[in-house]
Amino acid sequence: MLQAKRVFPQGSGIGSSVSPEPAARSGVAAHPTAAAAKKARRSMLDMGPPSAVTGCLGATEHTETSTMPRRRWRCKYLEGDSMDEITTLPLWIRLLRILAILFCAFLLFGWWLERRMVFIPSVAWDKPLPDEAEEIEFASADGTELSGVWFPAEEASAVLLHCHGNAGNISHRFHVARHWQDLGWSVFLFDYRGYGRSHGKPTEEGMIADARAAIAMARRLSGNDVVAYGRSLGTVPAVVLACEGETVGLILDSPFLDAQAMAREILPIPGLGKLLRIGLDNSSRIGSITCPLLVLHGEEDEMVPLEQALEVHRLAPEPKRLVVIPGGRHNDSRQSGVALDAVREFLAELP
């Protein structure tokens, strides 16, 4: 037989259950005493008006709704040995729970998507290896196999280590390397892990470790000093190498401050940048570089605002130089005569 039972918090002053007394064996209904009836009426007044609750088999019982603060009324339904419990919570608590769940879901999705938004590698080479270049295979410190291309120049006094930007791979930069090679500079291009023919998955720490391995390989190939050329995302490992005293010169093409600053530009939601686990922090490192600096930036850069490049230049120690490309956009430095002339002059002035 199904039995409805009301359960109240301990110490409420109300019994664990209130149900009519069973009929007497003689078939005459039992009547409560006057004192018991008076006590029951007083308890009902304290509890307030009843509300309907439907049982498992459609039978309707009544449970009291308390007007007292901080009290939860629980209704328990018994069916054999099983029991279901219904807990009524204030609306604001339920809304708060929903918001907390949505926030956690947003946070987890953002962390999952973070690396996929920051690193956009392309695996396949779009262009064949030039005849005047040589493909080099080497390894990062953790054993990750990396791919690079060596463009040697006769009687070169230094080598340019090209730390490329996001998206694509080194095959999209062959024409840039050939240009510097024609000007008498040896160039070593390399792909970060996960890009081009390099193995592994891209991370900030891996990208920096790969740049350290690449500069060691560039010295081994040329025997000369190295100038780091970092473009956009590649400015991060280039700045790290310059801070560690590994370069005799540093060229930053379209630099940004850090990941938080870029997040504010891409999706201006207050506090979003603070949720990022990735740093890409040029702003805190640039003051520690130990070599001359050249900063190139397009006046109309649609991806990295010119203001960020100006701040990077301001934070850097002397000697330094800033060249703004008139009307230039994010990818215009490679075709800009102003930028090419500035790089040529910078390299010629290095000791």
C-alpha positions, 0 to 999 in steps of 0.5 A, spaced: 500 500 500 502 506 498 503 511 504 504 519 503 509 521 509 511 528 510 518 529 513 520 536 517 527 538 519 529 536 526 527 541 531 521 544 528 517 542 533 512 538 529 512 531 529 515 526 523 509 525 520 501 527 521 496 522 518 489 520 520 489 515 526 486 508 523 479 506 524 478 502 530 477 495 530 469 496 532 469 500 525 467 506 529 472 512 527 477 514 533 476 522 535 482 526 537 481 529 544 480 536 545 487 538 547 490 534 541 485 538 536 487 544 539 494 543 538 494 541 531 490 547 529 495 551 532 501 547 529 497 548 522 496 556 523 504 556 524 505 553 518 501 557 513 496 555 508 497 548 505 499 546 498 497 540 493 502 535 492 501 529 487 503 522 489 506 517 485 499 513 483 495 520 482 493 520 490 493 528 492 496 529 499 497 536 502 504 539 505 505 545 509 509 551 506 513 554 511 513 562 512 519 561 516 526 564 513 531 559 512 527 553 512 526 547 507 520 543 507 522 536 504 516 531 502 518 523 502 514 518 498 515 511 500 513 505 495 515 499 498 523 500 500 524 505 495 524 513 496 524 519 492 526 526 495 524 533 493 527 539 495 525 546 494 530 551 493 529 559 493 529 561 485 535 565 486 539 559 488 537 555 482 539 561 478 545 561 481 547 554 480 545 555 472 549 561 472 555 557 475 554 551 470 554 555 464 560 559 466 564 553 468 562 550 461 564 557 458 571 556 461 572 549 459 570 550 452 575 556 452 581 553 455 580 547 450 579 552 444 585 556 446 591 553 443 586 552 437 585 559 436 592 561 438 596 556 433 594 555 426 599 551 423 599 548 416 602 541 415 603 541 407 608 545 403 605 549 398 611 550 394 617 546 392 624 547 395 628 552 391 635 549 388 639 554 392 636 551 399 637 545 403 632 542 407 635 540 414 632 536 420 634 537 427 631 536 434 628 540 439 631 539 447 625 534 448 627 530 442 621 533 438 623 532 430 623 539 427 624 541 420 628 547 417 631 550 410 638 553 409 639 558 404 647 559 404 650 566 402 657 566 400 661 571 404 655 572 409 658 575 415 651 573 419 645 569 419 638 571 419 634 566 423 627 567 421 621 566 426 615 566 422 608 568 424 602 564 425 598 560 420 602 556 414 609 554 414 616 555 412 614 554 405 610 560 404 616 564 406 621 561 401 621 568 397 623 572 403 629 568 404 631 568 397 631 576 397 635 576 403 640 571 400 640 575 394 642 581 399 648 577 401 645 574 408 644 567 409 638 565 412 635 559 416 628 558 416 624 553 421 618 550 423 615 550 430 613 543 432 606 542 429 607 546 423 610 544 416 614 537 417 615 538 424 612 533 429 609 534 435 603 539 437 604 547 438 605 550 445 608 556 447 613 553 451 615 548 445 615 554 440 621 557 444 624 551 445 624 549 438 627 556 437 633 555 441 634 549 437 634 552 431 639 558 433 644 552 435 643 549 428 644 556 425 650 557 428 653 550 426 651 551 419 654 558 418 659 559 424 657 566 424 653 570 429 645 570 428 640 576 428 633 574 430 628 576 425 621 575 428 614 576 425 608 577 429 607 570 433 614 569 431 616 575 435 615 571 442 621 566 441 625 572 437 625 576 444 626 570 448 633 569 444 635 576 445 634 576 452 638 570 453 644 573 449 644 569 443 643 574 438 647 580 435 641 583 433 633 583 433 628 585 428 621 585 430 616 585 424 608 587 427 610 585 434 604 585 440 604 586 447 602 579 450 596 574 449 591 578 454 592 585 449 590 581 443 584 578 446 582 584 448 582 586 441 579 580 438 573 579 443 573 585 448 569 582 454 572 585 460 576 580 464 577 575 458 584 576 457 585 574 465 582 567 463 588 565 458 593 560 460 597 562 455 602 568 456 606 570 449 608 576 453 613 580 449 611 586 454 615 583 460 621 581 456 623 586 451 626 590 457 631 585 458 634 584 450 641 585 450 642 587 442 640 593 438 633 592 436 629 594 429 621 594 430 617 594 423 609 595 423 604 597 418 600 604 420 594 600 418 595 594 421 588 590 421 590 585 426 595 588 431 594 595 433 600 600 431 599 602 439 602 595 441 608 596 437 609 603 439 609 600 446 614 594 445 619 599 442 618 604 448 619 598 453 625 596 449 632 599 451 637 603 447 639 602 441 633 601 438 629 604 432 622 604 430 619 604 422 612 605 421 610 603 414 605 608 411 598 605 410 601 598 411 597 592 413 599 586 417 602 582 411 605 588 407 612 589 410 615 583 406 613 588 399 614 594 402 620 598 400 620 602 406 621 596 411 626 592 406 631 599 406 630 599 414 632 592 414 638 593 410 641 599 413 640 595 420 644 589 418 649 594 415 650 598 422 651 591 426 658 591 429 
